[in-house]
Amino acid sequence: MRNLSRFPGVIVAFSLIAGIFAFIPPAQAQPQPTFVAVSVITATASPGADMTVALPAGYLAYDVFILQCMIRSVAETVTVSGWTAVTGSPFDRNTASRYWILWKRATSSSETAPVWDTDGSTADEYCQIAAYRNAVQTGTPIDVVGTATTGTADPAPVTTLTTLIANSLVVLALQGEDNNNNPGPGVATGTDPVAFVEHYTDTTTGTDAMSLFAEETRLTAGATGTVSYDFNVAVPVGWGAKVLSLAPVTPPANGFDSLISMSSVTKSATTGQCAAGGNRVFLNVSWGLDNGDGAGVARDGTLQAGEVDATNNMIWTACNGAAGATGAKGDKGDTGAAGINSLIKVSIATVGQCTYGGWLFETGLDDGLPSGTPRNGILEAGEVEYSAAVCNGAPGAAGADGADGDDGTNGTNGANGTDGHNALINITDLSPGDPNCTWGGFHFQGGLDANNDTILQPSEVTNETNACNGAPGADGADGADGSSGPPGSDANVNALLYVIGAIVLGCIILAGCLKSTIGMLAFGLASLGLGLLMVGAGLPLIHWVVWIFAGLISCISSPLGE
């Protein structure tokens, strides 16, 4: 860095510039109202209660607070001590909700939070405050208040207003009766201003709500056009809003901005001006008020020729210094520390490093870094800086089979092996009710006859199992009846009838011989009856005719026949 004390001209130039700035009158540009901060939403779920509403952070004295609140009812009245309701506040959306917009000017940077004092709310309540700076500092800060608008439309069309003062800040205050899961602000637009800056907040207290402040400056007085707010995801179940404008602070009378104009030209210094070379800076400084003097345009931000009140020209010469004498030779430096050997280590690569085998090469300095013993001549794991594997290639394809060799001579027969043991099986009946087979069955035991006695000993049993009978099946259905056989004859009955017939005939003959009329009649009737039995028994015609005929003759021969 150059020592400026060697360049008194430079010091004088900068002193003059500092003096110019010290005597330039301060600027008197008109400030515009600006957004400061917005508070959290203060909320109470139904049945509601009085609330202390949180103030935003970072406000100062003379900042203007705007408070907007909503109750899901139209039956309540509210008092907020020290705050003023804007024109048209409160206003209702049908019979669903009531909205308030109030304002207050901060008197210090440490205000008391307002109390939202209801006459006995029975519904959800929501309040939020925004702070704005550089608004009118006495009287009402509000330029114009628009007509209240409520509805359910999306976008929300909020009634226009016409500002009366240039550089007013147009503010949209809107609250929704449900946040409808909106993840953030929507978009507020108008005719002039076209775009707004949105400050969106929502809450899940009660049945949800959202609150929005959006603002933008209107540079000239005039109509804003309808201010439209397009909700981000979905419109709330209902909303209420107003547009108002904040008047800017009035600048002092006849105040004009101070302007300064500077130009410079840099040239190389001549040998006569700077023996070792250098530069000369020619600086022209002009200043004056942006008041339109000399046919200029006032307050256009440009210092025109007629507005220049003073001019100063300065020359700054900066010369290079002469080359210094060669310095004395320095002392010999200390011997440097011994260098670190570089080591290499070769080892067989793992399968993970080389599928078909290979070698792993590792290199590094024998410095013990980051771990290990330095200068021990061994490349340890902590000293490895680079490693690479040199791998074998994949196996080649199998070659063709070679020709068969000559058959060798047969070997001698081996000794006979020992005889194997016979396999034996025992089968035992299992009666129904056996614990292993409920319905009976068979128990099988198998093994080798180790002692060759043809009997399966208990010690020789290697496998055993049971084969059980299944449970009895259900009775089958009865078979169909067989066809009837031909009628048969009863030989014994027929023989009995013949015997009785013979006895009756004998009795008839005996009664005739004895001339017993009663006997004739009795046995005649018996013969008739016997003949009829023979008819019923199906005896041949000749058989039963004989007895019927004998009976008739006997009856006729009796006294009944005379």
C-alpha positions as CSV (number, residue, x, y, z in Angstrom):
1,M,0.0,0.0,0.0
2,R,1.3,3.5,-0.9
3,N,1.9,6.0,1.9
4,L,-0.4,8.9,0.9
5,S,1.6,11.3,3.1
6,R,4.0,11.3,0.1
7,F,1.2,12.7,-2.1
8,P,-0.1,15.9,-0.5
9,G,-2.1,16.6,-3.6
10,V,-4.2,13.5,-3.1
11,I,-4.9,14.4,0.5
12,V,-6.0,17.9,-0.5
13,A,-8.3,16.5,-3.2
14,F,-10.1,14.1,-0.9
15,S,-10.4,16.9,1.7
16,L,-12.1,19.1,-0.9
17,I,-14.5,16.2,-1.8
18,A,-15.3,15.7,1.9
19,G,-16.0,19.4,2.2
20,I,-18.4,19.3,-0.7
21,F,-20.5,16.5,0.8
22,A,-20.5,18.3,4.2
23,F,-22.2,21.4,2.7
24,I,-24.7,19.6,0.4
25,P,-28.2,20.2,1.8
26,P,-30.0,16.9,2.9
27,A,-32.4,15.3,0.5
28,Q,-36.1,16.0,1.0
29,A,-37.6,13.1,-1.1
30,Q,-41.1,11.9,0.1
31,P,-40.9,8.5,1.8
32,Q,-43.6,5.9,1.0
33,P,-45.5,3.8,3.6
34,T,-43.9,0.3,3.9
35,F,-44.8,-3.0,5.5
36,V,-43.0,-3.8,8.8
37,A,-44.3,-7.2,10.1
38,V,-47.4,-9.2,10.8
39,S,-48.2,-11.0,14.1
40,V,-49.4,-14.5,14.7
41,I,-53.1,-15.2,14.7
42,T,-54.6,-15.0,18.2
43,A,-57.5,-17.4,18.3
44,T,-60.0,-18.9,20.8
45,A,-62.3,-21.8,19.9
46,S,-66.0,-21.8,20.6
47,P,-67.6,-20.8,23.0
48,G,-65.0,-18.0,22.7
49,A,-63.7,-15.5,25.3
50,D,-61.9,-12.2,25.7
51,M,-58.4,-12.3,24.1
52,T,-55.1,-10.4,24.4
53,V,-54.0,-10.0,20.8
54,A,-50.3,-10.4,20.0
55,L,-48.4,-7.5,18.5
56,P,-46.0,-7.9,15.6
57,A,-42.2,-7.7,16.1
58,G,-39.9,-4.8,15.1
59,Y,-42.4,-1.9,15.2
60,L,-41.3,1.6,16.2
61,A,-43.0,4.8,17.4
62,Y,-45.3,6.3,14.8
63,D,-45.8,3.0,13.0
64,V,-49.5,2.3,12.2
65,F,-51.1,-1.0,13.4
66,I,-54.1,-2.5,11.5
67,L,-56.1,-5.0,13.4
68,Q,-58.5,-7.4,11.6
69,C,-60.7,-9.9,13.5
70,M,-63.5,-12.3,12.8
71,I,-66.2,-14.2,14.9
72,R,-68.3,-17.0,13.6
73,S,-71.4,-15.3,14.8
74,V,-73.3,-12.0,14.1
75,A,-74.7,-11.5,17.7
76,E,-71.6,-10.1,19.4
77,T,-70.4,-6.6,20.0
78,V,-66.7,-5.9,20.8
79,T,-64.6,-3.1,22.4
80,V,-60.9,-2.6,21.9
81,S,-59.7,0.2,24.1
82,G,-57.5,2.8,22.3
83,W,-58.2,1.5,18.8
84,T,-60.4,3.2,16.1
85,A,-62.7,1.3,13.8
86,V,-62.3,2.1,10.1
87,T,-65.4,3.3,8.2
88,G,-67.9,0.4,7.7
89,S,-66.5,-1.8,10.4
90,P,-67.9,-4.2,11.6
91,F,-69.6,-5.9,8.7
92,D,-71.4,-9.3,8.4
93,R,-71.4,-12.1,5.9
94,N,-75.1,-13.1,6.0
95,T,-75.8,-14.6,9.4
96,A,-72.5,-16.7,9.5
97,S,-69.7,-14.3,10.6
98,R,-68.9,-10.8,11.6
99,Y,-65.7,-8.9,10.6
100,W,-63.8,-5.9,12.2
101,I,-61.0,-3.7,11.0
102,L,-59.4,-1.2,13.4
103,W,-56.2,1.0,13.5
104,K,-53.9,2.6,16.1
105,R,-50.6,4.6,15.9
106,A,-47.8,3.4,18.0
107,T,-46.5,5.9,20.5
108,S,-43.3,4.0,21.3
109,S,-41.5,0.8,20.4
110,S,-43.0,-0.9,23.5
111,E,-46.8,-0.9,23.2
112,T,-49.3,-2.7,25.4
113,A,-51.0,-5.5,23.5
114,P,-54.7,-4.8,22.9
115,V,-57.6,-6.6,24.7
116,W,-60.3,-8.0,22.4
117,D,-63.3,-7.5,24.8
118,T,-66.5,-9.2,23.7
119,D,-69.9,-8.9,25.3
120,G,-70.0,-12.7,25.7
121,S,-68.9,-14.5,22.6
122,T,-70.2,-18.0,21.9
123,A,-68.3,-18.8,18.8
124,D,-64.7,-19.2,17.3
125,E,-62.7,-15.9,17.4
126,Y,-59.6,-14.9,15.3
127,C,-57.5,-11.7,15.3
128,Q,-54.2,-10.6,13.6
129,I,-52.3,-7.3,13.5
130,A,-50.0,-5.8,10.8
131,A,-47.6,-2.9,11.3
132,Y,-46.8,-0.3,8.6
133,R,-44.2,2.6,8.6
134,N,-43.9,6.1,7.0
135,A,-47.6,6.7,7.1
136,V,-49.0,10.1,8.2
137,Q,-47.8,10.7,11.7
138,T,-50.7,12.9,12.9
139,G,-54.4,12.5,12.6
140,T,-55.8,9.6,10.7
141,P,-53.2,7.7,8.6
142,I,-55.9,6.4,6.3
143,D,-56.3,8.0,2.9
144,V,-59.4,6.1,1.7
145,V,-61.4,3.1,3.0
146,G,-63.2,0.9,0.4
147,T,-66.6,-0.8,0.8
148,A,-66.7,-4.1,2.7
149,T,-67.0,-7.2,0.5
150,T,-68.0,-10.7,1.7
151,G,-68.7,-13.9,-0.2
152,T,-67.7,-17.4,-1.1
153,A,-66.2,-16.8,-4.6
154,D,-62.7,-17.8,-5.7
155,P,-61.0,-15.5,-6.7
156,A,-62.5,-13.1,-4.1
157,P,-63.4,-9.8,-5.9
158,V,-62.9,-7.0,-3.3
159,T,-64.5,-3.6,-4.0
160,T,-62.3,-1.0,-5.7
161,L,-61.3,2.4,-4.1
162,T,-59.8,5.6,-5.5
163,T,-56.7,7.0,-3.7
164,L,-56.5,10.7,-3.1
165,I,-52.8,11.1,-2.5
166,A,-49.8,10.0,-4.6
167,N,-47.5,7.3,-3.1
168,S,-50.3,5.9,-1.0
169,L,-49.9,2.3,0.2
170,V,-53.0,0.2,-0.9
171,V,-53.6,-2.5,1.7
172,L,-55.9,-5.6,1.3
173,A,-57.1,-7.0,4.6
174,L,-58.9,-10.4,4.2
175,Q,-59.9,-13.2,6.5
176,G,-61.4,-16.6,5.7
177,E,-63.7,-18.8,7.7
178,D,-61.7,-21.9,6.9
179,N,-58.1,-22.4,5.8
180,N,-59.2,-25.2,3.5
181,N,-55.7,-26.8,3.9
182,N,-54.1,-23.9,2.0
183,P,-50.3,-24.5,2.2
184,G,-49.5,-20.8,1.6
185,P,-50.6,-17.5,0.1
186,G,-52.6,-17.1,-3.0
187,V,-52.2,-14.2,-5.5
188,A,-53.6,-10.7,-5.0
189,T,-53.9,-8.5,-8.1
190,G,-55.5,-5.2,-9.2
191,T,-55.5,-2.7,-12.0
192,D,-53.1,-0.2,-10.3
193,P,-51.2,-1.4,-8.5
194,V,-51.1,-4.6,-10.6
195,A,-49.4,-7.0,-8.1
196,F,-49.4,-7.1,-4.3
197,V,-47.0,-8.6,-1.7
198,E,-49.0,-11.2,0.3
199,H,-48.5,-12.1,4.0
200,Y,-50.6,-15.3,4.6
201,T,-51.2,-17.0,8.0
202,D,-53.6,-19.8,9.0
203,T,-54.6,-21.6,12.1
204,T,-56.3,-24.9,13.0
205,T,-57.9,-23.5,16.2
206,G,-61.7,-24.2,16.3
207,T,-62.9,-25.0,12.8
208,D,-59.9,-23.4,11.1
209,A,-59.3,-19.9,9.7
210,M,-56.9,-17.9,7.5
211,S,-55.8,-14.3,7.6
212,L,-54.1,-12.2,4.9
213,F,-52.6,-8.8,4.6
214,A,-51.3,-7.7,1.1
215,E,-50.1,-4.3,0.0
216,E,-48.5,-2.3,-2.8
217,T,-47.8,1.4,-3.5
218,R,-49.9,3.4,-6.0
219,L,-47.5,6.1,-7.3
220,T,-50.3,8.4,-8.5
221,A,-53.7,9.2,-7.1
222,G,-56.5,7.2,-8.8
223,A,-58.6,4.1,-8.9
224,T,-57.1,0.7,-7.9
225,G,-59.7,-1.3,-9.9
226,T,-61.2,-4.4,-8.3
227,V,-58.6,-6.1,-6.0
228,S,-58.8,-9.8,-6.7
229,Y,-57.5,-12.5,-4.4
230,D,-57.0,-16.0,-5.9
231,F,-56.9,-18.6,-3.1
232,N,-54.0,-21.1,-3.4
233,V,-55.9,-24.4,-3.2
234,A,-59.6,-23.9,-2.5
235,V,-61.9,-21.1,-1.4
236,P,-62.8,-21.0,2.4
237,V,-66.5,-21.6,3.2
238,G,-66.8,-17.8,3.4
239,W,-64.6,-14.7,3.6
240,G,-64.8,-10.9,4.4
241,A,-62.4,-8.2,3.2
242,K,-61.8,-4.4,2.8
243,V,-59.2,-2.4,0.8
244,L,-57.8,0.8,2.3
245,S,-54.9,3.1,1.6
246,L,-52.4,4.6,3.9
247,A,-51.3,8.2,3.3
248,P,-47.5,8.9,3.1
249,V,-45.7,11.3,5.4
250,T,-45.8,14.8,3.9
251,P,-42.3,16.2,3.2
252,P,-41.3,19.7,4.5
253,A,-42.5,22.6,2.3
254,N,-40.2,23.7,-0.6
255,G,-37.8,20.8,0.0
256,F,-35.6,19.6,-2.9
257,D,-33.2,16.8,-3.3
258,S,-29.5,17.6,-3.3
259,L,-27.6,16.1,-6.2
260,I,-23.9,15.7,-7.0
261,S,-22.3,14.9,-10.3
262,M,-18.7,13.7,-10.7
263,S,-16.5,12.9,-13.7
264,S,-12.9,11.9,-14.0
265,V,-10.2,11.3,-16.6
266,T,-7.0,9.3,-15.9
267,K,-3.7,10.0,-17.8
268,S,-0.2,8.7,-17.5
269,A,2.2,11.1,-15.8
270,T,5.1,12.4,-17.8
271,T,8.7,11.7,-16.8
272,G,9.0,15.3,-15.7
273,Q,5.9,14.8,-13.4
274,C,6.9,11.3,-12.1
275,A,10.5,10.1,-12.7
276,A,9.6,6.5,-12.1
277,G,6.2,6.8,-13.9
278,G,2.7,7.2,-12.5
279,N,-0.8,8.5,-13.2
280,R,-2.7,11.8,-13.0
281,V,-6.5,11.8,-12.2
282,F,-8.5,14.9,-13.4
283,L,-11.6,15.1,-11.2
284,N,-14.6,17.4,-11.9
285,V,-17.2,17.7,-9.1
286,S,-20.5,19.7,-9.5
287,W,-23.4,19.9,-7.0
288,G,-26.8,21.7,-6.6
289,L,-30.5,21.3,-5.8
290,D,-32.9,19.4,-8.0
291,N,-35.1,22.5,-8.1
292,G,-35.5,23.1,-11.8
293,D,-33.3,26.3,-11.9
294,G,-32.0,27.4,-15.3
295,A,-34.9,25.9,-17.3
296,G,-34.3,22.5,-15.7
297,V,-36.9,19.9,-14.6
298,A,-37.5,19.9,-10.9
299,R,-37.4,16.7,-8.9
300,D,-36.4,14.5,-11.9
301,G,-33.4,13.0,-10.1
302,T,-30.9,14.5,-12.6
303,L,-28.5,17.4,-11.9
304,Q,-29.0,19.6,-15.0
305,A,-26.7,22.5,-16.1
306,G,-29.0,25.2,-14.8
307,E,-29.3,23.5,-11.3
308,V,-25.5,23.4,-10.7
309,D,-24.7,25.7,-7.8
310,A,-20.9,25.0,-7.5
311,T,-18.1,23.2,-9.4
312,N,-14.6,22.1,-8.3
313,N,-11.8,20.7,-10.5
314,M,-9.0,18.7,-8.9
315,I,-5.9,16.9,-10.1
316,W,-4.5,13.9,-8.3
317,T,-1.0,12.8,-9.3
318,A,0.2,9.4,-8.0
319,C,3.9,8.6,-8.8
320,N,5.7,5.4,-8.6
321,G,8.6,5.3,-6.2
322,A,12.2,4.9,-7.3
323,A,13.6,1.4,-7.4
324,G,15.4,0.5,-4.1
325,A,19.0,-0.7,-3.8
326,T,19.6,-4.5,-3.9
327,G,19.5,-6.0,-0.4
328,A,22.3,-7.9,1.2
329,K,22.5,-11.7,0.6
330,G,20.6,-13.6,3.3
331,D,21.9,-16.2,5.6
332,K,22.0,-19.8,4.6
333,G,18.9,-21.6,5.5
334,D,18.7,-24.6,7.9
335,T,19.1,-28.1,6.6
336,G,15.7,-29.5,5.8
337,A,14.3,-32.5,7.5
338,A,15.0,-35.9,5.9
339,G,12.4,-36.9,3.3
340,I,10.0,-39.8,3.8
341,N,10.5,-43.0,1.9
342,S,7.9,-44.2,-0.5
343,L,6.9,-47.8,-0.1
344,I,5.1,-50.3,-2.3
345,K,3.4,-53.5,-1.1
346,V,2.3,-56.4,-3.3
347,S,-0.1,-59.1,-2.1
348,I,-2.5,-61.7,-3.5
349,A,-5.8,-60.1,-4.5
350,T,-9.0,-61.3,-2.8
351,V,-11.9,-62.8,-4.8
352,G,-13.8,-59.5,-4.3
353,Q,-10.9,-57.6,-5.9
354,C,-10.2,-60.1,-8.7
355,T,-12.7,-62.8,-9.6
356,Y,-10.1,-65.0,-11.2
357,G,-7.2,-64.1,-8.9
358,G,-4.4,-61.5,-9.4
359,W,-2.2,-59.1,-7.5
360,L,-3.0,-56.1,-5.3
361,F,-0.4,-53.2,-5.5
362,E,-0.5,-50.6,-2.6
363,T,1.7,-47.5,-2.3
364,G,2.2,-44.7,0.2
365,L,4.7,-42.8,2.3
366,D,6.3,-44.4,5.4
367,D,5.1,-41.4,7.5
368,G,2.7,-43.1,9.9
369,L,-0.2,-40.9,8.7
370,P,-3.0,-41.0,9.4
371,S,-2.1,-44.1,11.5
372,G,0.9,-46.4,11.7
373,T,4.6,-46.2,12.8
374,P,6.7,-43.7,10.7
375,R,10.0,-44.7,9.2
376,N,9.7,-48.4,10.1
377,G,10.2,-49.6,6.5
378,I,6.7,-51.3,6.5
379,L,3.7,-50.0,4.5
380,E,0.9,-50.2,7.0
381,A,-2.8,-50.0,6.3
382,G,-3.0,-46.4,7.7
383,E,-0.2,-45.3,5.3
384,V,-1.7,-46.6,2.1
385,E,-2.5,-43.6,-0.3
386,Y,-3.2,-45.5,-3.5
387,S,-4.0,-49.1,-4.4
388,A,-4.8,-50.9,-7.6
389,A,-5.5,-54.6,-8.5
390,V,-4.0,-56.4,-11.5
391,C,-6.3,-59.2,-12.2
392,N,-6.0,-62.5,-14.2
393,G,-8.3,-62.8,-17.2
394,A,-11.3,-65.1,-17.2
395,P,-10.5,-68.8,-18.0
396,G,-10.4,-69.6,-21.7
397,A,-12.7,-72.1,-23.4
398,A,-11.9,-75.8,-22.8
399,G,-9.6,-77.3,-25.5
400,A,-10.6,-80.3,-27.7
401,D,-10.3,-83.8,-26.1
402,G,-7.0,-85.6,-26.7
403,A,-6.8,-89.1,-28.3
404,D,-7.6,-92.1,-26.0
405,G,-4.5,-93.8,-24.5
406,D,-3.9,-97.6,-24.7
407,D,-5.8,-99.9,-22.3
408,G,-3.8,-101.0,-19.3
409,T,-3.6,-104.6,-18.2
410,N,-6.3,-106.1,-16.0
411,G,-5.7,-106.0,-12.3
412,T,-6.0,-109.2,-10.0
413,N,-9.3,-110.0,-8.5
414,G,-9.9,-108.7,-5.0
415,A,-10.8,-111.0,-2.1
416,N,-14.5,-111.9,-1.6
417,G,-16.3,-109.7,0.7
418,T,-18.1,-111.0,3.8
419,D,-21.7,-112.2,3.3
420,G,-24.4,-109.7,4.0
421,H,-27.2,-110.3,6.6
422,N,-30.8,-111.1,5.6
423,A,-33.5,-108.6,6.2
424,L,-36.3,-109.8,8.5
425,I,-39.8,-108.5,9.1
426,N,-42.2,-109.3,12.0
427,I,-45.9,-108.7,11.5
428,T,-48.2,-108.6,14.6
429,D,-52.0,-108.3,14.6
430,L,-53.4,-105.3,16.6
431,S,-56.8,-105.9,18.1
432,P,-59.5,-103.1,18.0
433,G,-59.0,-100.8,21.0
434,D,-55.2,-101.0,20.7
435,P,-53.7,-97.6,21.8
436,N,-51.8,-97.3,18.5
437,C,-54.7,-98.5,16.3
438,T,-58.3,-97.8,17.6
439,W,-59.9,-100.1,15.0
440,G,-57.1,-102.7,15.0
441,G,-54.5,-103.4,12.3
442,F,-50.9,-104.6,12.1
443,H,-47.5,-103.7,13.7
444,F,-44.5,-104.1,11.4
445,Q,-40.9,-104.4,12.7
446,G,-37.9,-104.7,10.3
447,G,-34.1,-105.1,10.7
448,L,-31.1,-107.2,9.7
449,D,-30.5,-110.7,11.0
450,A,-27.2,-109.8,12.6
451,N,-26.7,-113.1,14.3
452,N,-28.1,-115.1,11.3
453,D,-30.6,-117.0,13.5
454,T,-33.5,-116.2,11.1
455,I,-35.3,-114.6,14.1
456,L,-35.7,-110.8,14.3
457,Q,-34.4,-110.1,17.8
458,P,-35.5,-106.9,19.7
459,S,-31.9,-105.6,19.4
460,E,-32.0,-106.1,15.6
461,V,-35.1,-103.9,15.0
462,T,-34.1,-100.8,13.2
463,N,-37.5,-99.7,11.8
464,E,-41.1,-100.2,13.0
465,T,-44.5,-98.8,12.1
466,N,-48.2,-99.5,12.3
467,A,-50.8,-100.1,9.6
468,C,-54.2,-99.3,11.1
469,N,-57.6,-100.3,9.9
470,G,-59.9,-97.5,9.1
471,A,-63.0,-96.7,11.2
472,P,-66.1,-98.8,10.2
473,G,-68.2,-97.2,7.4
474,A,-71.8,-96.2,7.8
475,D,-74.5,-98.9,7.0
476,G,-75.5,-99.0,3.3
477,A,-79.0,-98.3,2.1
478,D,-81.5,-101.3,2.0
479,G,-81.7,-103.2,-1.3
480,A,-84.9,-103.2,-3.4
481,D,-87.6,-105.9,-2.6
482,G,-87.4,-109.0,-4.8
483,S,-90.3,-109.9,-7.2
484,S,-93.1,-112.2,-5.8
485,G,-93.0,-115.9,-6.6
486,P,-95.9,-117.9,-8.1
487,P,-98.7,-119.0,-5.7
488,G,-97.8,-122.3,-4.0
489,S,-100.1,-125.2,-3.0
490,D,-100.5,-126.3,0.5
491,A,-100.3,-130.1,0.3
492,N,-101.0,-130.6,4.0
493,V,-104.2,-128.6,3.9
494,N,-105.4,-130.5,0.8
495,A,-104.6,-133.8,2.5
496,L,-106.5,-132.7,5.6
497,L,-109.5,-131.8,3.5
498,Y,-109.5,-135.2,1.9
499,V,-109.3,-136.9,5.3
500,I,-112.2,-134.8,6.6
501,G,-114.1,-135.5,3.4
502,A,-113.7,-139.2,3.7
503,I,-114.9,-139.1,7.3
504,V,-118.0,-137.0,6.4
505,L,-118.8,-139.5,3.5
506,G,-118.4,-142.3,5.9
507,C,-120.7,-140.7,8.4
508,I,-123.3,-140.0,5.7
509,I,-123.3,-143.7,4.7
510,L,-123.5,-144.8,8.3
511,A,-126.4,-142.4,8.9
512,G,-128.1,-143.8,5.8
513,C,-127.7,-147.3,7.1
514,L,-129.0,-146.5,10.5
515,K,-131.8,-144.4,8.8
516,S,-130.9,-141.5,11.0
517,T,-132.5,-138.5,9.3
518,I,-130.8,-136.1,11.7
519,G,-127.4,-137.7,10.9
520,M,-128.1,-137.5,7.2
521,L,-129.0,-133.9,7.4
522,A,-126.1,-133.0,9.6
523,F,-123.5,-134.8,7.6
524,G,-125.1,-133.6,4.4
525,L,-124.6,-130.0,5.4
526,A,-121.0,-130.9,6.5
527,S,-120.4,-132.4,3.1
528,L,-121.7,-129.2,1.4
529,G,-119.4,-127.1,3.5
530,L,-116.4,-129.3,2.8
531,G,-117.1,-129.0,-0.9
532,L,-117.2,-125.2,-0.7
533,L,-113.8,-125.3,1.2
534,M,-112.3,-127.3,-1.5
535,V,-113.6,-124.8,-4.1
536,G,-111.8,-122.0,-2.0
537,A,-108.6,-124.1,-1.8
538,G,-108.5,-124.5,-5.6
539,L,-108.7,-128.3,-5.7
540,P,-109.5,-130.0,-9.0
541,L,-113.2,-129.8,-10.1
542,I,-113.8,-133.5,-9.6
543,H,-112.8,-133.4,-6.0
544,W,-115.1,-130.8,-4.7
545,V,-118.0,-131.7,-6.9
546,V,-118.1,-135.2,-5.3
547,W,-118.6,-133.7,-1.8
548,I,-121.1,-131.1,-2.8
549,F,-123.1,-133.7,-4.7
550,A,-122.9,-136.1,-1.7
551,G,-124.1,-133.4,0.6
552,L,-127.1,-132.5,-1.6
553,I,-128.2,-136.1,-1.8
554,S,-127.8,-136.5,2.0
555,C,-129.9,-133.4,2.7
556,I,-132.6,-134.4,0.2
557,S,-132.7,-137.8,1.9
558,S,-133.2,-136.2,5.3
559,P,-136.6,-135.3,6.6
560,L,-136.1,-131.8,5.2
561,G,-136.1,-133.2,1.8
562,E,-139.3,-135.3,2.2
